[in-house]
Amino acid sequence: MKEGISLEVVDLRTLMPLDKEAVFESVRKTSKAIMLHEDNKTGGIGAEIAAMLAEECFDSLDGPILRIAAPDTPVPFSTPLEEYFLPKVSDILNAARKLAAY
């Protein structure tokens, strides 16, 4: 980014088994965590991973754990509404800026 912010992406290929050590290693390295997924925010995998990080890596965190996810509504059938519904690049940039300023 031109703003001097760099991101490390941990792309979880599977959720069961979950590669906890890869997630823990990234948080210990960066001291930050943003959960990004397309499912609803409440009760999604991002919430579970955030809880896991709060339990296992709290001392390594230098800011809040942020979650970027779809709103807690049914997925719209309309293509334009679906595009609005899903997380966007701007959501990631806003979260990264928020954590960088923390």
The first five atom37 places (N, CA, C, CB, O) and aatype in JSON, in Angstrom:
{
  "aatype": [12, 11, 6, 7, 9, 15, 10, 6, 19, 19, 3, 10, 1, 16, 10, 12, 14, 10, 3, 11, 6, 0, 19, 13, 6, 15, 19, 1, 11, 16, 15, 11, 0, 9, 12, 10, 8, 6, 3, 2, 11, 16, 7, 7, 9, 7, 0, 6, 9, 0, 0, 12, 10, 0, 6, 6, 4, 13, 3, 15, 10, 3, 7, 14, 9, 10, 1, 9, 0, 0, 14, 3, 16, 14, 19, 14, 13, 15, 16, 14, 10, 6, 6, 18, 13, 10, 14, 11, 19, 15, 3, 9, 10, 2, 0, 0, 1, 11, 10, 0, 0, 18],
  "atom_mask": [
    [1, 1, 1, 1, 1],
    [1, 1, 1, 1, 1],
    [1, 1, 1, 1, 1],
    [1, 1, 1, 0, 1],
    [1, 1, 1, 1, 1],
    [1, 1, 1, 1, 1],
    [1, 1, 1, 1, 1],
    [1, 1, 1, 1, 1],
    [1, 1, 1, 1, 1],
    [1, 1, 1, 1, 1],
    [1, 1, 1, 1, 1],
    [1, 1, 1, 1, 1],
    [1, 1, 1, 1, 1],
    [1, 1, 1, 1, 1],
    [1, 1, 1, 1, 1],
    [1, 1, 1, 1, 1],
    [1, 1, 1, 1, 1],
    [1, 1, 1, 1, 1],
    [1, 1, 1, 1, 1],
    [1, 1, 1, 1, 1],
    [1, 1, 1, 1, 1],
    [1, 1, 1, 1, 1],
    [1, 1, 1, 1, 1],
    [1, 1, 1, 1, 1],
    [1, 1, 1, 1, 1],
    [1, 1, 1, 1, 1],
    [1, 1, 1, 1, 1],
    [1, 1, 1, 1, 1],
    [1, 1, 1, 1, 1],
    [1, 1, 1, 1, 1],
    [1, 1, 1, 1, 1],
    [1, 1, 1, 1, 1],
    [1, 1, 1, 1, 1],
    [1, 1, 1, 1, 1],
    [1, 1, 1, 1, 1],
    [1, 1, 1, 1, 1],
    [1, 1, 1, 1, 1],
    [1, 1, 1, 1, 1],
    [1, 1, 1, 1, 1],
    [1, 1, 1, 1, 1],
    [1, 1, 1, 1, 1],
    [1, 1, 1, 1, 1],
    [1, 1, 1, 0, 1],
    [1, 1, 1, 0, 1],
    [1, 1, 1, 1, 1],
    [1, 1, 1, 0, 1],
    [1, 1, 1, 1, 1],
    [1, 1, 1, 1, 1],
    [1, 1, 1, 1, 1],
    [1, 1, 1, 1, 1],
    [1, 1, 1, 1, 1],
    [1, 1, 1, 1, 1],
    [1, 1, 1, 1, 1],
    [1, 1, 1, 1, 1],
    [1, 1, 1, 1, 1],
    [1, 1, 1, 1, 1],
    [1, 1, 1, 1, 1],
    [1, 1, 1, 1, 1],
    [1, 1, 1, 1, 1],
    [1, 1, 1, 1, 1],
    [1, 1, 1, 1, 1],
    [1, 1, 1, 1, 1],
    [1, 1, 1, 0, 1],
    [1, 1, 1, 1, 1],
    [1, 1, 1, 1, 1],
    [1, 1, 1, 1, 1],
    [1, 1, 1, 1, 1],
    [1, 1, 1, 1, 1],
    [1, 1, 1, 1, 1],
    [1, 1, 1, 1, 1],
    [1, 1, 1, 1, 1],
    [1, 1, 1, 1, 1],
    [1, 1, 1, 1, 1],
    [1, 1, 1, 1, 1],
    [1, 1, 1, 1, 1],
    [1, 1, 1, 1, 1],
    [1, 1, 1, 1, 1],
    [1, 1, 1, 1, 1],
    [1, 1, 1, 1, 1],
    [1, 1, 1, 1, 1],
    [1, 1, 1, 1, 1],
    [1, 1, 1, 1, 1],
    [1, 1, 1, 1, 1],
    [1, 1, 1, 1, 1],
    [1, 1, 1, 1, 1],
    [1, 1, 1, 1, 1],
    [1, 1, 1, 1, 1],
    [1, 1, 1, 1, 1],
    [1, 1, 1, 1, 1],
    [1, 1, 1, 1, 1],
    [1, 1, 1, 1, 1],
    [1, 1, 1, 1, 1],
    [1, 1, 1, 1, 1],
    [1, 1, 1, 1, 1],
    [1, 1, 1, 1, 1],
    [1, 1, 1, 1, 1],
    [1, 1, 1, 1, 1],
    [1, 1, 1, 1, 1],
    [1, 1, 1, 1, 1],
    [1, 1, 1, 1, 1],
    [1, 1, 1, 1, 1],
    [1, 1, 1, 1, 1]
  ],
  "atom_positions": [
    [[0.82, -1.18, 0.0], [0.0, 0.0, 0.0], [0.87, 1.24, 0.0], [-0.94, 0.0, 1.19], [1.97, 1.23, 0.54]],
    [[0.4, 2.27, -0.58], [1.13, 3.53, -0.59], [1.17, 4.18, 0.78], [0.5, 4.49, -1.57], [1.94, 5.11, 1.01]],
    [[0.37, 3.71, 1.68], [0.27, 4.27, 3.02], [1.27, 3.66, 3.99], [-1.13, 4.09, 3.55], [1.3, 4.02, 5.16]],
    [[2.09, 2.73, 3.5], [3.07, 2.1, 4.37], [2.52, 0.97, 5.22], [0.0, 0.0, 0.0], [3.14, 0.57, 6.2]],
    [[1.37, 0.48, 4.86], [0.75, -0.63, 5.59], [0.96, -1.9, 4.79], [-0.79, -0.36, 5.85], [0.69, -1.93, 3.59]],
    [[1.45, -2.94, 5.43], [1.58, -4.23, 4.75], [0.67, -5.24, 5.45], [3.07, -4.72, 4.74], [0.43, -5.16, 6.65]],
    [[0.18, -6.19, 4.67], [-0.72, -7.22, 5.19], [-0.11, -8.59, 4.96], [-2.11, -7.12, 4.53], [0.57, -8.82, 3.95]],
    [[-0.35, -9.48, 5.88], [0.01, -10.88, 5.69], [-1.29, -11.66, 5.59], [0.93, -11.42, 6.85], [-2.15, -11.55, 6.46]],
    [[-1.44, -12.45, 4.55], [-2.66, -13.21, 4.33], [-2.41, -14.67, 4.68], [-3.16, -13.07, 2.87], [-1.47, -15.28, 4.18]],
    [[-3.27, -15.21, 5.52], [-3.26, -16.64, 5.82], [-4.53, -17.19, 5.18], [-3.19, -16.94, 7.39], [-5.63, -16.99, 5.7]],
    [[-4.37, -17.89, 4.08], [-5.51, -18.45, 3.35], [-5.75, -19.86, 3.87], [-5.25, -18.46, 1.81], [-5.02, -20.8, 3.55]],
    [[-6.78, -20.0, 4.68], [-7.08, -21.32, 5.26], [-7.75, -22.2, 4.2], [-7.99, -21.18, 6.51], [-8.87, -21.93, 3.79]],
    [[-7.07, -23.22, 3.79], [-7.59, -24.12, 2.75], [-8.68, -25.03, 3.28], [-6.46, -24.96, 2.16], [-9.58, -25.44, 2.55]],
    [[-8.59, -25.33, 4.55], [-9.62, -26.16, 5.18], [-9.96, -25.56, 6.54], [-9.15, -27.65, 5.33], [-9.14, -24.87, 7.16]],
    [[-11.17, -25.82, 6.99], [-11.57, -25.37, 8.31], [-11.56, -26.51, 9.31], [-12.94, -24.75, 8.26], [-11.54, -26.29, 10.53]],
    [[-11.57, -27.73, 8.8], [-11.51, -28.91, 9.65], [-10.64, -29.93, 8.95], [-12.94, -29.49, 9.94], [-11.14, -30.57, 8.03]],
    [[-9.41, -30.13, 9.29], [-8.76, -29.53, 10.43], [-8.33, -28.09, 10.14], [-7.55, -30.36, 10.84], [-8.0, -27.74, 9.0]],
    [[-8.34, -27.27, 11.16], [-7.93, -25.88, 11.07], [-6.44, -25.8, 11.39], [-8.76, -24.98, 12.03], [-5.98, -26.36, 12.39]],
    [[-5.69, -25.1, 10.56], [-4.25, -24.93, 10.77], [-4.03, -23.82, 11.8], [-3.51, -24.6, 9.42], [-3.67, -22.7, 11.45]],
    [[-4.26, -24.16, 13.05], [-4.16, -23.18, 14.14], [-2.76, -22.57, 14.22], [-4.52, -23.82, 15.47], [-2.62, -21.37, 14.44]],
    [[-1.75, -23.39, 14.04], [-0.38, -22.88, 14.19], [-0.05, -21.82, 13.15], [0.61, -24.02, 14.08], [0.66, -20.87, 13.46]],
    [[-0.55, -21.95, 11.92], [-0.32, -20.93, 10.9], [-0.98, -19.61, 11.31], [-0.85, -21.39, 9.53], [-0.4, -18.54, 11.11]],
    [[-2.18, -19.69, 11.86], [-2.89, -18.5, 12.32], [-2.15, -17.88, 13.5], [-4.36, -18.84, 12.7], [-1.92, -16.67, 13.53]],
    [[-1.78, -18.7, 14.48], [-1.06, -18.21, 15.66], [0.27, -17.56, 15.26], [-0.81, -19.36, 16.66], [0.62, -16.5, 15.78]],
    [[0.99, -18.19, 14.35], [2.28, -17.67, 13.91], [2.13, -16.29, 13.27], [2.94, -18.63, 12.91], [2.94, -15.39, 13.52]],
    [[1.1, -16.11, 12.45], [0.87, -14.83, 11.81], [0.53, -13.75, 12.83], [-0.26, -14.95, 10.79], [1.03, -12.63, 12.73]],
    [[-0.31, -14.08, 13.8], [-0.68, -13.1, 14.83], [0.53, -12.74, 15.68], [-1.81, -13.65, 15.73], [0.73, -11.58, 16.02]],
    [[1.34, -13.72, 16.02], [2.55, -13.43, 16.82], [3.53, -12.56, 16.04], [3.24, -14.75, 17.24], [4.24, -11.74, 16.62]],
    [[3.57, -12.75, 14.73], [4.47, -11.97, 13.86], [3.98, -10.54, 13.67], [4.62, -12.66, 12.5], [4.78, -9.6, 13.72]],
    [[2.68, -10.37, 13.44], [2.13, -9.06, 13.08], [1.5, -8.31, 14.25], [1.12, -9.22, 12.0], [1.33, -7.09, 14.19]],
    [[1.14, -9.01, 15.29], [0.45, -8.47, 16.47], [-0.96, -7.97, 16.16], [1.26, -7.34, 17.06], [-1.56, -7.25, 16.96]],
    [[-1.49, -8.34, 15.01], [-2.83, -7.9, 14.59], [-3.58, -9.07, 13.97], [-2.73, -6.71, 13.58], [-2.99, -10.09, 13.61]],
    [[-4.91, -8.9, 13.86], [-5.72, -9.94, 13.21], [-6.99, -9.34, 12.62], [-6.06, -11.07, 14.2], [-7.73, -8.61, 13.29]],
    [[-7.22, -9.65, 11.36], [-8.47, -9.31, 10.67], [-9.02, -10.62, 10.13], [-8.25, -8.23, 9.52], [-8.34, -11.32, 9.38]],
    [[-10.24, -10.96, 10.5], [-10.91, -12.14, 9.97], [-11.76, -11.71, 8.78], [-11.77, -12.86, 11.07], [-12.61, -10.83, 8.93]],
    [[-11.56, -12.3, 7.64], [-12.33, -11.98, 6.43], [-12.97, -13.26, 5.91], [-11.43, -11.33, 5.33], [-12.27, -14.24, 5.64]],
    [[-14.29, -13.25, 5.78], [-15.0, -14.37, 5.16], [-16.32, -13.88, 4.62], [-15.21, -15.53, 6.18], [-16.8, -12.81, 4.99]],
    [[-16.92, -14.66, 3.74], [-18.15, -14.25, 3.06], [-19.42, -14.67, 3.8], [-18.18, -14.82, 1.69], [-20.51, -14.27, 3.4]],
    [[-19.3, -15.46, 4.83], [-20.47, -15.91, 5.58], [-20.97, -14.77, 6.46], [-20.14, -17.17, 6.43], [-20.31, -13.74, 6.57]],
    [[-22.12, -14.96, 7.09], [-22.65, -13.96, 8.02], [-21.65, -13.73, 9.15], [-24.02, -14.4, 8.58], [-20.91, -14.63, 9.53]],
    [[-21.65, -12.52, 9.66], [-20.7, -12.15, 10.7], [-20.95, -12.91, 12.0], [-20.75, -10.66, 10.95], [-20.02, -13.44, 12.6]],
    [[-22.19, -12.95, 12.44], [-22.53, -13.59, 13.71], [-22.52, -15.12, 13.56], [-23.89, -13.1, 14.21], [-23.21, -15.67, 12.7]],
    [[-21.75, -15.76, 14.39], [-21.71, -17.21, 14.4], [-20.9, -17.82, 13.27], [0.0, 0.0, 0.0], [-20.94, -19.04, 13.07]],
    [[-20.16, -17.02, 12.53], [-19.36, -17.52, 11.42], [-18.01, -18.03, 11.87], [0.0, 0.0, 0.0], [-17.68, -17.97, 13.06]],
    [[-17.23, -18.53, 10.93], [-15.91, -19.07, 11.25], [-14.99, -17.96, 11.76], [-15.29, -19.75, 10.02], [-14.1, -18.22, 12.57]],
    [[-15.2, -16.72, 11.29], [-14.38, -15.61, 11.78], [-14.55, -15.39, 13.27], [0.0, 0.0, 0.0], [-13.58, -15.09, 13.97]],
    [[-15.76, -15.55, 13.76], [-16.02, -15.41, 15.2], [-15.32, -16.52, 15.98], [-17.53, -15.43, 15.49], [-14.79, -16.28, 17.06]],
    [[-15.34, -17.72, 15.43], [-14.68, -18.84, 16.1], [-13.17, -18.64, 16.15], [-15.02, -20.17, 15.39], [-12.54, -18.89, 17.18]],
    [[-12.59, -18.2, 15.05], [-11.14, -17.98, 15.03], [-10.78, -16.8, 15.93], [-10.64, -17.71, 13.58], [-9.76, -16.84, 16.62]],
    [[-11.61, -15.75, 15.94], [-11.37, -14.62, 16.83], [-11.38, -15.08, 18.3], [-12.43, -13.52, 16.61], [-10.54, -14.66, 19.09]],
    [[-12.33, -15.93, 18.65], [-12.39, -16.46, 20.02], [-11.14, -17.28, 20.34], [-13.66, -17.32, 20.22], [-10.58, -17.17, 21.42]],
    [[-10.72, -18.09, 19.39], [-9.53, -18.9, 19.56], [-8.3, -18.01, 19.78], [-9.31, -19.82, 18.33], [-7.47, -18.3, 20.64]],
    [[-8.2, -16.92, 19.01], [-7.07, -16.0, 19.17], [-7.12, -15.29, 20.51], [-7.05, -14.98, 18.04], [-6.09, -15.08, 21.15]],
    [[-8.31, -14.92, 20.95], [-8.45, -14.27, 22.25], [-8.02, -15.21, 23.38], [-9.91, -13.81, 22.46], [-7.46, -14.76, 24.38]],
    [[-8.28, -16.48, 23.22], [-7.9, -17.46, 24.23], [-6.42, -17.82, 24.18], [-8.73, -18.71, 24.06], [-5.78, -17.99, 25.22]],
    [[-5.88, -17.95, 22.97], [-4.53, -18.49, 22.81], [-3.43, -17.45, 22.54], [-4.54, -19.47, 21.69], [-2.27, -17.7, 22.83]],
    [[-3.8, -16.29, 22.0], [-2.78, -15.31, 21.56], [-3.03, -13.91, 22.09], [-2.72, -15.27, 20.05], [-2.51, -12.94, 21.53]],
    [[-3.8, -13.77, 23.14], [-4.16, -12.44, 23.63], [-2.93, -11.58, 23.91], [-5.0, -12.57, 24.9], [-2.92, -10.4, 23.57]],
    [[-1.91, -12.15, 24.52], [-0.71, -11.4, 24.86], [0.07, -10.93, 23.63], [0.19, -12.24, 25.74], [0.88, -10.01, 23.73]],
    [[-0.16, -11.54, 22.49], [0.53, -11.16, 21.25], [-0.18, -10.06, 20.49], [0.7, -12.36, 20.36], [0.39, -9.46, 19.58]],
    [[-1.43, -9.79, 20.84], [-2.22, -8.81, 20.09], [-1.92, -7.38, 20.54], [-3.71, -9.1, 20.26], [-1.79, -7.09, 21.73]],
    [[-1.82, -6.5, 19.55], [-1.56, -5.08, 19.8], [-2.72, -4.24, 19.28], [-0.23, -4.64, 19.13], [-2.52, -3.11, 18.84]],
    [[-3.91, -4.77, 19.34], [-5.09, -4.09, 18.86], [-6.26, -5.05, 18.86], [0.0, 0.0, 0.0], [-6.08, -6.24, 19.14]],
    [[-7.44, -4.56, 18.55], [-8.62, -5.44, 18.55], [-8.59, -6.42, 17.37], [-9.91, -4.61, 18.5], [-7.97, -6.15, 16.34]],
    [[-9.25, -7.52, 17.53], [-9.45, -8.47, 16.43], [-10.64, -7.95, 15.64], [-9.69, -9.95, 16.95], [-11.73, -7.78, 16.2]],
    [[-10.44, -7.69, 14.36], [-11.52, -7.17, 13.52], [-12.08, -8.28, 12.64], [-11.02, -5.99, 12.65], [-11.36, -9.17, 12.2]],
    [[-13.39, -8.21, 12.4], [-14.05, -9.19, 11.52], [-14.7, -8.45, 10.36], [-15.11, -10.02, 12.31], [-15.42, -7.47, 10.55]],
    [[-14.44, -8.95, 9.16], [-15.08, -8.45, 7.95], [-15.88, -9.61, 7.39], [-14.03, -7.88, 6.9], [-15.33, -10.66, 7.06]],
    [[-17.18, -9.41, 7.28], [-18.05, -10.51, 6.84], [-19.32, -9.92, 6.25], [-18.38, -11.47, 8.02], [-19.55, -8.71, 6.28]],
    [[-20.13, -10.79, 5.72], [-21.42, -10.38, 5.18], [-22.34, -10.0, 6.35], [-22.05, -11.5, 4.31], [-22.17, -10.49, 7.46]],
    [[-23.32, -9.13, 6.08], [-24.26, -8.77, 7.16], [-25.11, -9.97, 7.57], [-25.16, -7.61, 6.72], [-25.22, -10.96, 6.85]],
    [[-25.71, -9.85, 8.73], [-26.53, -10.94, 9.27], [-27.93, -10.92, 8.66], [-26.62, -10.83, 10.81], [-28.93, -10.71, 9.36]],
    [[-27.98, -11.13, 7.37], [-29.24, -11.19, 6.62], [-29.14, -12.33, 5.62], [-29.55, -9.83, 5.91], [-28.03, -12.8, 5.34]],
    [[-30.24, -12.78, 5.07], [-30.16, -13.8, 4.02], [-29.44, -13.26, 2.79], [-31.58, -14.29, 3.63], [-29.48, -12.06, 2.51]],
    [[-28.78, -14.14, 2.06], [-28.09, -13.75, 0.83], [-29.12, -13.32, -0.2], [-27.2, -14.91, 0.27], [-30.06, -14.07, -0.48]],
    [[-28.98, -12.12, -0.77], [-29.96, -11.67, -1.76], [-29.83, -12.44, -3.07], [-29.8, -10.17, -2.03], [-28.74, -12.89, -3.43]],
    [[-30.93, -12.59, -3.76], [-30.95, -13.3, -5.05], [-30.45, -12.41, -6.18], [-32.37, -13.79, -5.37], [-29.81, -12.89, -7.11]],
    [[-30.72, -11.13, -6.11], [-30.35, -10.17, -7.13], [-28.83, -10.0, -7.18], [-31.03, -8.82, -6.88], [-28.19, -9.81, -6.15]],
    [[-28.24, -10.08, -8.38], [-26.79, -9.95, -8.53], [-26.26, -8.62, -8.01], [-26.41, -10.1, -9.99], [-25.26, -8.63, -7.28]],
    [[-26.87, -7.47, -8.33], [-26.35, -6.22, -7.77], [-26.43, -6.18, -6.25], [-27.11, -5.04, -8.34], [-25.53, -5.65, -5.59]],
    [[-27.49, -6.73, -5.68], [-27.61, -6.76, -4.22], [-26.6, -7.72, -3.6], [-29.03, -7.15, -3.81], [-26.07, -7.46, -2.52]],
    [[-26.33, -8.82, -4.3], [-25.35, -9.77, -3.8], [-23.96, -9.12, -3.77], [-25.33, -11.04, -4.66], [-23.2, -9.34, -2.82]],
    [[-23.62, -8.34, -4.78], [-22.33, -7.65, -4.81], [-22.23, -6.67, -3.65], [-22.14, -6.92, -6.14], [-21.16, -6.51, -3.06]],
    [[-23.32, -6.0, -3.32], [-23.34, -5.08, -2.19], [-23.2, -5.84, -0.86], [-24.64, -4.25, -2.19], [-22.57, -5.36, 0.08]],
    [[-23.78, -7.01, -0.82], [-23.84, -7.85, 0.38], [-22.46, -8.39, 0.78], [-24.8, -9.01, 0.15], [-22.14, -8.44, 1.97]],
    [[-21.66, -8.79, -0.2], [-20.37, -9.43, 0.08], [-19.31, -8.41, 0.5], [-19.88, -10.21, -1.15], [-19.38, -7.25, 0.09]],
    [[-18.33, -8.83, 1.31], [-17.24, -7.93, 1.69], [-16.49, -7.42, 0.46], [-16.28, -8.64, 2.65], [-16.37, -8.12, -0.55]],
    [[-15.98, -6.19, 0.56], [-15.3, -5.55, -0.56], [-13.88, -5.15, -0.18], [-16.08, -4.33, -1.03], [-13.52, -5.14, 1.0]],
    [[-13.09, -4.81, -1.18], [-11.72, -4.35, -0.96], [-11.73, -3.14, -0.03], [-11.03, -4.0, -2.3], [-10.87, -3.03, 0.84]],
    [[-12.68, -2.25, -0.21], [-12.74, -1.06, 0.65], [-12.93, -1.43, 2.12], [-13.89, -0.13, 0.19], [-12.43, -0.74, 3.0]],
    [[-13.65, -2.51, 2.38], [-13.82, -2.98, 3.76], [-12.48, -3.41, 4.36], [-14.83, -4.16, 3.81], [-12.18, -3.13, 5.52]],
    [[-11.68, -4.09, 3.55], [-10.36, -4.55, 4.0], [-9.45, -3.35, 4.25], [-9.72, -5.5, 2.96], [-8.75, -3.29, 5.26]],
    [[-9.45, -2.4, 3.32], [-8.62, -1.21, 3.48], [-9.0, -0.43, 4.72], [-8.73, -0.32, 2.25], [-8.12, 0.02, 5.46]],
    [[-10.28, -0.26, 4.96], [-10.73, 0.46, 6.16], [-10.3, -0.25, 7.44], [-12.24, 0.62, 6.15], [-9.87, 0.4, 8.39]],
    [[-10.41, -1.58, 7.46], [-10.0, -2.34, 8.65], [-8.49, -2.24, 8.85], [-10.42, -3.81, 8.52], [-8.02, -2.09, 9.98]],
    [[-7.71, -2.33, 7.76], [-6.26, -2.24, 7.85], [-5.84, -0.87, 8.37], [-5.61, -2.52, 6.49], [-4.94, -0.76, 9.2]],
    [[-6.48, 0.17, 7.87], [-6.18, 1.53, 8.35], [-6.52, 1.68, 9.83], [-6.96, 2.57, 7.52], [-5.77, 2.3, 10.58]],
    [[-7.63, 1.11, 10.23], [-8.05, 1.2, 11.63], [-7.02, 0.54, 12.54], [-9.43, 0.55, 11.83], [-6.64, 1.09, 13.57]],
    [[-6.57, -0.67, 12.15], [-5.58, -1.37, 12.98], [-4.23, -0.68, 12.95], [-5.43, -2.82, 12.52], [-3.55, -0.63, 13.98]],
    [[-3.83, -0.13, 11.81], [-2.54, 0.55, 11.72], [-2.52, 1.79, 12.6], [-2.24, 0.95, 10.27], [-1.47, 2.15, 13.14]],
    [[-3.67, 2.44, 12.76], [-3.74, 3.64, 13.59], [-3.89, 3.33, 15.08], [-4.9, 4.51, 13.13], [-3.77, 4.22, 15.92]],
    [[-4.15, 2.07, 15.4], [-4.42, 1.7, 16.79], [-3.14, 1.78, 17.6], [-5.02, 0.3, 16.88], [-3.16, 1.5, 18.8]]
  ]
}
